[in-house]
Amino acid sequence: MQDPLILTGGLVGMVLAGVLIGWALHVVFTSRRVGSAQQRASQLLEEARIESEKLRTKALAEAQEEIAQQEKRFERKLERRKIEVDRTEQKLSKRESALDSKFELLDRREQTFARKEKQVEETLEAVKCRKTEIDEQHKEIVRRCEQVSGVTADQAKQLLLESLEAELTQESARAIRRNETEVREVSAKKARQIITLAIQKYAAEQVSESTISVVNLPSDEVKGRIIGREGRNIRALEAATGCNIIVDDTPEAVVLSCFDPLRREVARFSLERLLSDGRIHPGRIEDIVQKTEKEIMESIRELGEQTAFDLGIHGLHPEAIRLIGRLKYRTSYGQNVLKHSIEVAHLAKIMAAELEVDESLAKRAGLLHDIGKAVSYEMEGTHAKIGAELAKKYGESSAVVHAVAAHHAEEEPRTIIAVLVQAADAISAARPGARRETLETYIKRLEQLESIADSFDGVSKSYAIQAGREIRILVDPVKVNDDQAAKMARDITKKVESELEYPGQIKVTVLREVRSVEYAK
């Protein structure tokens, strides 16, 4: 049996021998790989050098070729520039020659002008001398004429001016008469066609309203309940509505009197409700009046909306719609303002269609033209100005605002829409039965109309006829000729328009009659 130590030593030796052998083999293989890599690198470097040499040669050739081409292009461009320079030099040479010719021509003209200027100066001097002679001769002639005629030059001028003024007055009167006749024939015919067509297409009934309302009672016994104990019921009703309750001997009827139609309508509805309910006492009266006011205000808004809808007018401000509804309870000379506004809207639209202008704008302005009357008793100013301010406040266009402001000529109408609204308003107000005036106002207007006519020189008599819609004026044929009569009619018309307020229009007729009377004996 061998010693373990000896065996262990042998094994260690074998391991060391194997390690040495492996390391030797690694060194051999590594050296071989390095050699082959170096050889490969040398080959790659050689190939790269050869390739770069080829590229350098190729690039050099291309650069030389590009240089040659650039030189050729430069030579061609230089040649073209040279040709252009030659042409420019030729043009400059020609222009220089032309300028020389012009300078020579100008020199000759300057010499000619100098000669002519000298001639003109000589002529002016001769004219001055001649003018002095003529002035002296003229003075001598004027002096001799003054001696012969016995009239100075200033007096002769005055006589001539007076004669010319009289002649011009006659001519202007004739021209005015002739032009008015021609214009009247054409414009009157067209205006009659438009207005007649508008009236024919729209014919609304006219209703006159008063300042009182009558409430029918089932019996006269109810009057005592309306009055109440010691009159407390009737006092409460008058205080709540602002109307006067007149209980008289009229059988089965009570009269409500108030200048405000809206308050009168509230009182009427409230009284009818109280009568139908049967409970009449101050507390109940106040409740009924409050409810009635709310319902009437709502009906006013609905009426305004319905009116705008029926007319096809959209985009109105809610407050403007409410004011339109309130016009139902306003009257003007007995004419219902809402019905009047609707009629004016229709008439303005029809006339606008005939004249081929904006129909919707004319209709809108016609409806809103009297909107100021809804609040005119609450604000200071005329209803036209108040209406224009309201229309502007509620976002209406400038054309509508101007038409509202100008429909009574408080502003000069500047648009065709304003003129149409003004005409439609006059047509609606001038219809027979449309408006009712008091007898005192009517007589006063006729007296003013006749006094305006009598204020003109040469008027013999004047008569207001046809309910004040025409005035006939008789003139002295000795003081007024035919042409002056035509001018007088025009002047009277202007004065009536400026001094008198009236519905519709007034016809002014001037009559001149020459009578030759002899008696056979």
C-alpha positions as CSV (number, residue, x, y, z in Angstrom):
1,M,0.0,0.0,0.0
2,Q,1.4,3.5,-1.1
3,D,1.7,6.4,1.2
4,P,-1.2,9.0,1.0
5,L,1.2,11.9,0.9
6,I,3.0,10.5,-2.1
7,L,-0.4,10.1,-3.9
8,T,-1.4,13.6,-3.0
9,G,1.9,15.0,-4.3
10,G,1.5,13.1,-7.6
11,L,-2.0,14.5,-8.1
12,V,-0.8,18.1,-7.5
13,G,2.0,17.6,-10.0
14,M,-0.4,16.4,-12.6
15,V,-2.7,19.4,-12.0
16,L,0.1,21.8,-12.3
17,A,1.4,20.1,-15.5
18,G,-2.1,20.4,-17.0
19,V,-2.3,24.1,-16.1
20,L,1.0,24.8,-17.7
21,I,0.1,22.9,-20.8
22,G,-3.3,24.8,-21.1
23,W,-1.5,28.2,-20.7
24,A,1.0,27.3,-23.3
25,L,-1.8,26.4,-25.7
26,H,-3.6,29.7,-25.0
27,V,-0.4,31.7,-25.7
28,V,0.1,29.9,-29.0
29,F,-3.5,30.4,-30.2
30,T,-3.5,34.1,-29.1
31,S,-0.4,34.8,-31.0
32,R,-1.8,33.2,-34.1
33,R,-5.0,35.4,-33.8
34,V,-3.1,38.6,-33.3
35,G,-1.0,37.8,-36.4
36,S,-4.0,37.2,-38.6
37,A,-5.7,40.4,-37.3
38,Q,-2.7,42.5,-38.0
39,Q,-2.5,41.0,-41.5
40,R,-6.2,41.8,-42.0
41,A,-5.8,45.4,-40.8
42,S,-2.9,45.9,-43.2
43,Q,-5.1,44.7,-46.0
44,L,-7.9,47.0,-45.1
45,L,-5.6,50.0,-44.8
46,E,-4.2,49.2,-48.2
47,E,-7.6,48.9,-49.7
48,A,-8.7,52.2,-48.1
49,R,-5.7,54.0,-49.4
50,I,-6.3,52.7,-52.9
51,E,-10.1,53.8,-52.7
52,S,-9.2,57.2,-51.3
53,E,-6.7,57.7,-54.1
54,K,-9.4,56.9,-56.6
55,L,-11.9,59.3,-55.0
56,R,-9.3,62.0,-54.8
57,T,-8.5,61.5,-58.5
58,K,-12.2,61.5,-59.4
59,A,-13.0,64.6,-57.3
60,L,-10.0,66.5,-58.8
61,A,-11.3,65.7,-62.3
62,E,-14.8,66.8,-61.5
63,A,-13.5,70.0,-59.9
64,Q,-11.5,70.8,-63.0
65,E,-14.5,70.2,-65.2
66,E,-16.7,72.4,-63.0
67,I,-14.1,75.2,-63.1
68,A,-14.0,74.9,-66.9
69,Q,-17.8,75.2,-67.1
70,Q,-17.9,78.2,-64.7
71,E,-15.3,79.9,-66.9
72,K,-17.4,79.3,-70.0
73,R,-20.6,80.7,-68.3
74,F,-18.7,83.7,-67.0
75,E,-17.3,84.4,-70.5
76,R,-20.8,84.2,-71.9
77,K,-22.3,86.5,-69.2
78,L,-19.4,88.9,-69.7
79,E,-20.1,88.9,-73.4
80,R,-23.8,89.7,-72.8
81,R,-23.0,92.5,-70.4
82,K,-20.6,94.0,-73.0
83,I,-23.4,93.9,-75.6
84,E,-25.8,95.7,-73.2
85,V,-23.2,98.3,-72.3
86,D,-22.7,99.0,-76.1
87,R,-26.5,99.4,-76.5
88,T,-26.8,101.7,-73.5
89,E,-24.0,103.8,-74.9
90,Q,-25.8,104.1,-78.2
91,K,-29.0,105.1,-76.5
92,L,-27.2,107.7,-74.4
93,S,-25.6,109.1,-77.5
94,K,-29.0,109.4,-79.2
95,R,-30.6,111.0,-76.2
96,E,-27.7,113.5,-75.9
97,S,-28.3,114.4,-79.6
98,A,-32.0,114.8,-78.9
99,L,-31.4,117.0,-75.9
100,D,-29.1,119.2,-77.9
101,S,-31.9,119.6,-80.5
102,K,-34.4,120.5,-77.8
103,F,-32.1,123.0,-76.2
104,E,-31.7,124.7,-79.5
105,L,-35.5,124.7,-80.0
106,L,-36.0,126.1,-76.5
107,D,-33.5,128.9,-77.2
108,R,-35.4,129.8,-80.4
109,R,-38.8,129.8,-78.6
110,E,-37.4,131.9,-75.8
111,Q,-36.3,134.5,-78.3
112,T,-39.7,134.3,-79.9
113,F,-41.5,134.7,-76.5
114,A,-39.3,137.7,-75.7
115,R,-40.3,139.4,-78.9
116,K,-44.0,138.6,-78.3
117,E,-43.8,139.8,-74.7
118,K,-42.4,143.1,-75.8
119,Q,-45.2,143.4,-78.4
120,V,-47.8,142.6,-75.7
121,E,-46.4,145.3,-73.4
122,E,-46.6,147.8,-76.2
123,T,-50.2,146.7,-77.0
124,L,-51.2,147.0,-73.3
125,E,-49.7,150.5,-73.1
126,A,-51.8,151.4,-76.2
127,V,-54.9,149.9,-74.6
128,K,-54.4,151.8,-71.4
129,C,-54.2,155.0,-73.4
130,R,-57.3,154.1,-75.4
131,K,-59.2,153.2,-72.2
132,T,-58.3,156.6,-70.7
133,E,-59.7,158.2,-73.8
134,I,-62.9,156.1,-73.7
135,D,-63.5,156.8,-70.0
136,E,-63.2,160.5,-70.7
137,Q,-65.6,160.2,-73.6
138,H,-68.0,158.0,-71.5
139,K,-68.0,160.6,-68.7
140,E,-68.7,163.3,-71.3
141,I,-71.6,161.2,-72.7
142,V,-73.0,160.6,-69.2
143,R,-72.8,164.3,-68.4
144,R,-74.6,165.2,-71.6
145,C,-77.3,162.5,-71.1
146,E,-77.9,163.8,-67.5
147,Q,-78.3,167.3,-68.9
148,V,-80.7,166.1,-71.6
149,S,-82.8,163.7,-69.4
150,G,-82.7,165.7,-66.2
151,V,-81.9,162.4,-64.3
152,T,-78.6,161.5,-62.6
153,A,-76.8,158.2,-63.3
154,D,-77.6,156.9,-59.8
155,Q,-81.3,157.8,-60.3
156,A,-81.2,156.1,-63.7
157,K,-79.7,153.0,-62.2
158,Q,-82.4,152.9,-59.5
159,L,-85.1,153.2,-62.1
160,L,-83.5,150.5,-64.1
161,L,-83.2,148.2,-61.1
162,E,-86.8,148.8,-60.1
163,S,-87.9,148.0,-63.6
164,L,-85.8,144.9,-63.7
165,E,-87.1,143.8,-60.3
166,A,-90.7,144.2,-61.3
167,E,-90.0,142.3,-64.5
168,L,-88.2,139.6,-62.7
169,T,-91.1,139.3,-60.2
170,Q,-93.5,138.8,-63.1
171,E,-91.1,136.3,-64.7
172,S,-90.6,134.4,-61.5
173,A,-94.3,134.3,-60.8
174,R,-94.9,133.0,-64.4
175,A,-92.1,130.4,-64.0
176,I,-93.5,129.3,-60.6
177,R,-97.0,129.0,-62.0
178,R,-95.8,127.1,-65.1
179,N,-93.6,124.7,-63.1
180,E,-96.2,124.2,-60.4
181,T,-98.8,123.4,-63.1
182,E,-96.5,120.8,-64.7
183,V,-95.3,119.3,-61.4
184,R,-98.9,119.3,-60.0
185,E,-100.3,117.5,-63.1
186,V,-97.7,114.7,-62.8
187,S,-97.2,114.4,-59.1
188,A,-100.9,114.8,-58.2
189,K,-101.8,112.1,-60.6
190,K,-99.2,109.7,-59.2
191,A,-100.0,110.7,-55.6
192,R,-103.7,110.1,-56.2
193,Q,-103.0,106.7,-57.6
194,I,-100.8,105.7,-54.7
195,I,-103.1,107.1,-52.0
196,T,-106.3,105.8,-53.6
197,L,-104.7,102.3,-54.0
198,A,-103.6,102.4,-50.4
199,I,-107.0,103.4,-49.1
200,Q,-108.8,100.8,-51.4
201,K,-106.5,98.0,-50.2
202,Y,-106.9,98.9,-46.5
203,A,-110.3,100.0,-45.3
204,A,-110.6,99.8,-41.5
205,E,-113.7,100.8,-39.6
206,Q,-113.5,104.0,-37.5
207,V,-114.8,104.0,-33.9
208,S,-115.1,107.2,-31.8
209,E,-114.7,106.7,-28.1
210,S,-115.7,109.0,-25.3
211,T,-114.5,109.7,-21.8
212,I,-117.4,107.9,-20.0
213,S,-118.4,104.3,-19.7
214,V,-121.9,103.0,-18.8
215,V,-122.3,99.8,-16.6
216,N,-125.7,98.2,-17.0
217,L,-127.3,97.0,-13.7
218,P,-129.7,94.1,-13.2
219,S,-132.0,96.5,-11.2
220,D,-132.1,99.8,-9.5
221,E,-131.9,98.1,-6.1
222,V,-128.2,97.3,-6.8
223,K,-127.4,101.1,-6.7
224,G,-127.8,101.1,-3.0
225,R,-125.3,98.3,-2.6
226,I,-122.8,100.1,-4.8
227,I,-123.1,103.2,-2.7
228,G,-122.9,101.3,0.6
229,R,-123.5,102.4,4.1
230,E,-122.8,106.2,4.3
231,G,-121.2,105.9,0.9
232,R,-118.2,103.8,1.9
233,N,-118.4,101.4,-1.0
234,I,-118.5,104.0,-3.7
235,R,-115.7,106.0,-2.0
236,A,-113.6,102.9,-1.8
237,L,-114.2,102.1,-5.5
238,E,-113.4,105.7,-6.5
239,A,-110.2,105.7,-4.4
240,A,-109.1,102.3,-5.8
241,T,-109.8,103.1,-9.5
242,G,-109.3,106.8,-9.7
243,C,-112.7,107.2,-11.5
244,N,-115.8,109.1,-10.7
245,I,-118.8,106.8,-10.1
246,I,-122.0,108.7,-11.0
247,V,-125.2,107.1,-9.7
248,D,-128.1,109.2,-10.9
249,D,-131.6,108.8,-12.0
250,T,-130.6,106.8,-15.1
251,P,-132.6,103.6,-14.8
252,E,-130.5,100.4,-14.3
253,A,-127.2,102.1,-15.2
254,V,-124.1,103.6,-13.5
255,V,-121.8,106.0,-15.3
256,L,-118.0,105.9,-14.9
257,S,-116.2,109.1,-15.8
258,C,-112.5,109.4,-16.2
259,F,-110.1,111.0,-18.7
260,D,-107.8,108.0,-18.6
261,P,-109.4,105.1,-20.6
262,L,-107.2,102.5,-18.8
263,R,-108.4,103.5,-15.4
264,R,-112.0,103.7,-16.6
265,E,-111.7,100.1,-18.1
266,V,-110.3,98.8,-14.7
267,A,-113.3,100.4,-12.9
268,R,-115.8,98.9,-15.3
269,F,-114.4,95.4,-15.1
270,S,-114.1,95.6,-11.3
271,L,-117.7,96.9,-10.9
272,E,-119.1,94.1,-13.2
273,R,-117.2,91.5,-11.2
274,L,-118.4,92.9,-7.9
275,L,-122.0,92.8,-9.2
276,S,-121.7,89.3,-10.4
277,D,-120.0,88.2,-7.2
278,G,-122.6,89.9,-4.9
279,R,-120.1,90.8,-2.2
280,I,-119.5,94.5,-2.2
281,H,-117.5,96.0,0.7
282,P,-114.3,98.0,0.8
283,G,-111.9,95.1,1.4
284,R,-113.4,93.1,-1.4
285,I,-113.4,96.1,-3.7
286,E,-109.6,96.5,-3.2
287,D,-108.9,92.8,-4.0
288,I,-111.1,92.9,-7.1
289,V,-109.5,96.1,-8.4
290,Q,-105.9,94.7,-7.9
291,K,-106.8,91.4,-9.7
292,T,-108.5,93.3,-12.5
293,E,-105.4,95.6,-12.9
294,K,-103.1,92.5,-13.2
295,E,-105.4,90.9,-15.7
296,I,-105.7,94.0,-17.8
297,M,-102.0,94.5,-17.8
298,E,-101.5,90.9,-19.0
299,S,-104.2,91.5,-21.7
300,I,-102.3,94.6,-22.8
301,R,-99.1,92.6,-23.2
302,E,-101.0,89.9,-25.1
303,L,-102.7,92.5,-27.3
304,G,-99.4,94.1,-28.1
305,E,-97.9,90.7,-29.1
306,Q,-101.0,89.8,-31.2
307,T,-100.8,93.2,-33.0
308,A,-97.1,92.7,-33.8
309,F,-97.8,89.1,-34.9
310,D,-100.8,90.1,-37.1
311,L,-98.6,92.8,-38.8
312,G,-95.6,90.5,-39.2
313,I,-93.3,92.7,-37.2
314,H,-90.7,90.8,-35.2
315,G,-87.9,91.7,-32.8
316,L,-89.8,94.4,-30.8
317,H,-88.6,95.1,-27.3
318,P,-91.0,93.6,-24.6
319,E,-91.6,97.1,-23.2
320,A,-92.4,98.4,-26.7
321,I,-94.9,95.6,-27.1
322,R,-96.5,96.6,-23.8
323,L,-96.8,100.2,-24.9
324,I,-98.4,99.2,-28.2
325,G,-101.1,97.3,-26.2
326,R,-101.7,100.4,-24.0
327,L,-102.5,102.4,-27.1
328,K,-105.9,100.5,-27.1
329,Y,-106.9,102.7,-24.2
330,R,-105.8,106.0,-25.7
331,T,-107.9,108.1,-28.0
332,S,-107.0,111.1,-30.2
333,Y,-110.0,113.3,-31.2
334,G,-112.1,110.3,-30.4
335,Q,-110.0,108.0,-32.7
336,N,-108.6,104.9,-31.1
337,V,-104.8,105.2,-31.2
338,L,-104.0,101.5,-31.6
339,K,-106.4,101.1,-34.5
340,H,-105.0,104.3,-36.0
341,S,-101.4,103.0,-35.6
342,I,-102.4,99.7,-37.2
343,E,-104.0,101.5,-40.1
344,V,-101.0,103.8,-40.6
345,A,-98.7,100.7,-40.7
346,H,-100.9,99.1,-43.4
347,L,-101.1,102.4,-45.4
348,A,-97.3,103.0,-45.2
349,K,-96.6,99.5,-46.2
350,I,-98.9,99.7,-49.3
351,M,-97.4,103.1,-50.4
352,A,-93.9,101.8,-49.8
353,A,-94.7,98.8,-52.1
354,E,-95.9,101.2,-54.8
355,L,-92.7,103.2,-54.5
356,E,-90.5,100.1,-54.3
357,V,-88.9,100.9,-50.9
358,D,-88.5,98.8,-47.8
359,E,-92.1,97.7,-46.9
360,S,-91.2,96.1,-43.6
361,L,-89.4,99.2,-42.4
362,A,-92.3,101.5,-43.4
363,K,-94.8,99.2,-41.6
364,R,-92.6,99.1,-38.5
365,A,-92.3,102.9,-38.4
366,G,-96.1,103.3,-39.0
367,L,-96.9,101.0,-36.1
368,L,-94.6,102.8,-33.7
369,H,-95.2,106.4,-34.9
370,D,-97.6,107.2,-32.0
371,I,-96.0,105.0,-29.3
372,G,-95.3,108.2,-27.4
373,K,-99.0,108.7,-26.7
374,A,-99.0,105.7,-24.4
375,V,-96.9,107.7,-21.9
376,S,-97.3,111.3,-23.1
377,Y,-99.5,112.2,-20.1
378,E,-96.7,110.9,-17.8
379,M,-93.7,112.6,-19.4
380,E,-93.0,116.2,-20.5
381,G,-92.8,116.9,-24.2
382,T,-94.7,116.2,-27.4
383,H,-95.7,112.6,-28.2
384,A,-93.5,112.6,-31.3
385,K,-90.3,113.5,-29.4
386,I,-91.3,111.1,-26.5
387,G,-91.9,108.3,-29.1
388,A,-88.6,108.9,-30.8
389,E,-86.8,108.7,-27.5
390,L,-88.6,105.5,-26.6
391,A,-87.9,103.9,-30.0
392,K,-84.2,104.8,-29.6
393,K,-84.2,103.4,-26.1
394,Y,-85.8,100.1,-27.2
395,G,-83.2,99.5,-29.9
396,E,-85.0,100.6,-33.0
397,S,-83.1,101.6,-36.1
398,S,-82.2,105.3,-36.8
399,A,-84.7,105.3,-39.8
400,V,-87.6,104.3,-37.5
401,V,-86.5,106.8,-34.8
402,H,-86.4,109.6,-37.4
403,A,-89.8,108.6,-38.9
404,V,-91.4,108.7,-35.4
405,A,-89.8,112.1,-34.6
406,A,-90.7,113.7,-38.0
407,H,-94.3,112.4,-38.5
408,H,-95.7,115.8,-37.2
409,A,-92.9,117.8,-38.9
410,E,-91.2,118.6,-35.6
411,E,-88.1,117.5,-37.5
412,E,-87.6,117.9,-41.3
413,P,-88.3,114.5,-43.0
414,R,-85.0,113.3,-44.4
415,T,-86.0,109.8,-45.7
416,I,-88.7,108.4,-47.9
417,I,-89.9,106.3,-44.9
418,A,-90.5,109.4,-42.8
419,V,-92.5,111.0,-45.6
420,L,-94.6,107.9,-46.1
421,V,-95.4,107.6,-42.4
422,Q,-96.3,111.3,-42.3
423,A,-98.6,110.8,-45.3
424,A,-100.2,107.6,-43.9
425,D,-100.8,109.4,-40.6
426,A,-102.6,112.3,-42.4
427,I,-104.7,109.9,-44.5
428,S,-105.8,107.9,-41.5
429,A,-106.6,111.1,-39.5
430,A,-108.4,112.8,-42.4
431,R,-110.9,110.1,-43.1
432,P,-114.6,111.1,-42.6
433,G,-115.6,110.1,-39.1
434,A,-112.1,109.2,-38.1
435,R,-111.7,112.0,-35.6
436,R,-114.0,114.2,-33.6
437,E,-113.2,117.8,-32.6
438,T,-115.0,120.0,-30.2
439,L,-117.1,122.8,-31.6
440,E,-115.0,125.4,-30.0
441,T,-111.7,124.1,-31.5
442,Y,-113.3,123.7,-34.9
443,I,-114.6,127.3,-35.0
444,K,-111.3,128.6,-33.7
445,R,-109.4,126.8,-36.5
446,L,-111.8,128.2,-39.2
447,E,-111.4,131.8,-37.8
448,Q,-107.6,131.4,-37.8
449,L,-107.7,130.1,-41.4
450,E,-109.7,133.0,-42.7
451,S,-107.6,135.6,-40.8
452,I,-104.4,134.2,-42.3
453,A,-105.9,134.7,-45.8
454,D,-107.2,138.2,-45.0
455,S,-103.7,139.3,-43.9
456,F,-102.4,139.3,-47.5
457,D,-102.6,142.5,-49.5
458,G,-105.2,142.5,-52.3
459,V,-107.5,139.9,-50.7
460,S,-111.2,141.0,-50.9
461,K,-112.9,138.1,-49.1
462,S,-112.0,134.7,-47.9
463,Y,-114.3,131.7,-47.0
464,A,-113.4,128.5,-45.2
465,I,-115.6,125.8,-46.7
466,Q,-115.9,122.0,-46.6
467,A,-115.5,121.8,-42.8
468,G,-112.2,123.7,-43.0
469,R,-110.6,121.5,-45.5
470,E,-110.6,124.2,-48.2
471,I,-110.4,128.0,-48.2
472,R,-111.5,130.1,-51.2
473,I,-110.0,133.6,-51.5
474,L,-111.4,136.3,-53.7
475,V,-108.8,138.9,-54.7
476,D,-109.0,142.4,-56.2
477,P,-108.3,142.0,-59.9
478,V,-106.9,145.6,-60.1
479,K,-104.2,144.9,-57.4
480,V,-103.5,141.3,-58.2
481,N,-102.9,139.9,-61.7
482,D,-103.0,136.2,-62.7
483,D,-99.3,135.5,-62.0
484,Q,-99.4,137.2,-58.6
485,A,-102.5,135.2,-57.7
486,A,-100.6,132.0,-58.3
487,K,-97.8,133.3,-56.1
488,M,-100.3,134.4,-53.4
489,A,-101.8,130.9,-53.3
490,R,-98.3,129.5,-52.7
491,D,-97.5,132.1,-49.9
492,I,-100.8,131.5,-48.1
493,T,-100.2,127.7,-48.2
494,K,-96.8,128.2,-46.6
495,K,-98.2,130.5,-43.9
496,V,-101.0,128.1,-43.1
497,E,-98.5,125.2,-42.8
498,S,-96.3,127.2,-40.4
499,E,-99.0,128.8,-38.2
500,L,-101.9,126.4,-38.1
501,E,-102.4,122.9,-36.7
502,Y,-105.0,120.8,-38.5
503,P,-105.6,117.1,-39.4
504,G,-105.2,116.1,-43.0
505,Q,-104.7,118.8,-45.6
506,I,-106.2,122.2,-46.6
507,K,-106.8,123.2,-50.2
508,V,-106.1,126.9,-50.9
509,T,-107.9,128.3,-53.9
510,V,-107.3,131.9,-55.1
511,L,-110.0,133.3,-57.4
512,R,-109.4,136.4,-59.6
513,E,-112.4,137.6,-61.6
514,V,-112.6,140.6,-63.9
515,R,-116.1,141.9,-64.6
516,S,-117.0,144.6,-67.1
517,V,-120.5,146.0,-66.4
518,E,-122.3,148.6,-68.5
519,Y,-126.0,149.6,-68.5
520,A,-128.0,150.2,-71.6
521,K,-130.4,153.1,-71.3
